[in-house]
Amino acid sequence: MKRELICISCPIGCHIQAEMTAAGEVEVSGNRCPRGKAYALNELTDPKRMVTSVVACASKELPFVPVRSSAPVSMALIGELLDTLRALEVAPPLASGSVVLSDFKGSGVNIITTRSVKE
Amino acid sequence: MKELNYDVVVIGAGAAGLATAEVTASAGRSTLVIDRDDFAGGVLMQCIHNGFGLHHFKEELTGPEYAERLESAARNAGAEFLLQTTVMDFNLADNENKELLALSPEYGVMRITAKAVMLAMGCRERNRGNIGIPGRRPAGIFTAGLAQRLINMSGLLPGKSAVIIGSGDIGLIMARRLTWSGIPVKAVVEIRPFPSGLTRNIVQCLNDFNIPLYLGHTVSKINGADRVESVEISPLVDGVPDSSRSFTIECDTVLLSAGLIPENELSKRGGVTINMTTGGPLVDAWRMTNIPGVFAGGNVLHVHDLADYASDEAALAGRHILDYLNGKRPGREFPVAAGGNLRYVTPNEYIPGEKTQFFMRSLIVEDDAELIVSLDGQEIMRKKLRFVKPPEMLSVEVPGELTARGGQLSFALNGGGR
């Protein structure tokens, strides 16, 4: 099945048509450079996104602390990750970069705070 | 009344103000940063998504991470902060001592004097009144940034299903944020024939979730008595809504992402001249306003695509604040004008013979455009620009030797015809 993609590797934003062949190769057209092919390959096989959200925080300063994934997360796992974060509560003091969830589902990705909370 | 005196007072502790404060405090100038919020960082603190810092820190960061780095740098350099403090009034006429009246719950009314003032108040969102959407006035209509603050800082959800008006970046980011928070986004409606936001945000915030983007459409009516119940959407034909093809989408929440306006009420009180096109102060090559010793940078000057650019511009203003405090002056400057296909150019003046970086915004979408720079009507420089569009700010550096003789510098964009 042909997929229509817009490459986001640079501001040009090539419109790419990409298809997985029976041999497991990716056939692309519309890209102006090799980065377009690499982008299409990732999008067709295991698309990943950075996840940012907030986690409840038992703090006087801030009821919710912002968090992010330490690396991009497989899109297939994002729904479950967000549910897990919704159920989580952390307590200060927290330096920015504190791990609040480690190695989510064996993906090697940690969830870390992006703001420090003193009390 | 508490009386304070500093070399530099920076109004606003966001991406711009923090960058200026780091520069002036590092040079040993006493620097005070004032912000009305409970914390420094400005709007960055609610922008929990990534995509910040690639230019300024050469590393991808979220908004709060970017802000904390800037704040630490400013504090480590010796800048002082007054938070929960609002500047109420200005007396900028005295060149030596500019006087500010500020108010805070801790100190009440304060009189603060400074040798130089940096305007870094940022911008605010256009609201329903600004864009004039007809219909009833139920609850459930928010600017995108307000909804962002509610969700990301207060942990409050604004509703159960949403339509977003305008395809600016904050609106796109919020489409993903709402979806990830369990609030389906039924549509994004953009009045222009092209999206206002960056392509990466169209892809990762709309396409990832199959959220329809209606280009060349407008919300012709908001329905609902106490709470929003639905919106009516109409395609635009020659700029007029075609009611024969209107359709209705049910939702209880409407978010507006319809542009930003530099926040200059305070600047106007102080007698700062405003550029009617950008809504920001008119500034010279130093980013100094018409009032000597009063500078501006970041979104208060013109709305930037990236926080990084706002910080860079404000740091540049900071370096010229140091020049100013050291007794230097820019000397004779000449005017800068935006010509064909450009909405504006900043700065509005230049110093002949000095290399200057100019920033401008296109009015057109073009694959192959040419930027033509002229001095008193005579072409001095030409630059090919690929993939020009209004949401992406253009910049060009004009070498000093080309402008040595002075005169009016004008910029124009030639479209190749898409």
Interface residues (C-beta under 8 A of the other chain):
Chain A: L5 I6 I8 P11 I12 G13 R49 M50 V51 T52 S53 V54 A56 L62 P63 F64 P66 V67 R68 M75 I78 L82 S96 T114 R115 S116
Chain B: M45 I48 H49 N50 L61 T62 G63 P64 E65 E68 I151 N152 M153 S154 G155 W180 L198 T199 R200 I202 V203 Q204 N207 D208 R386 F387 E392
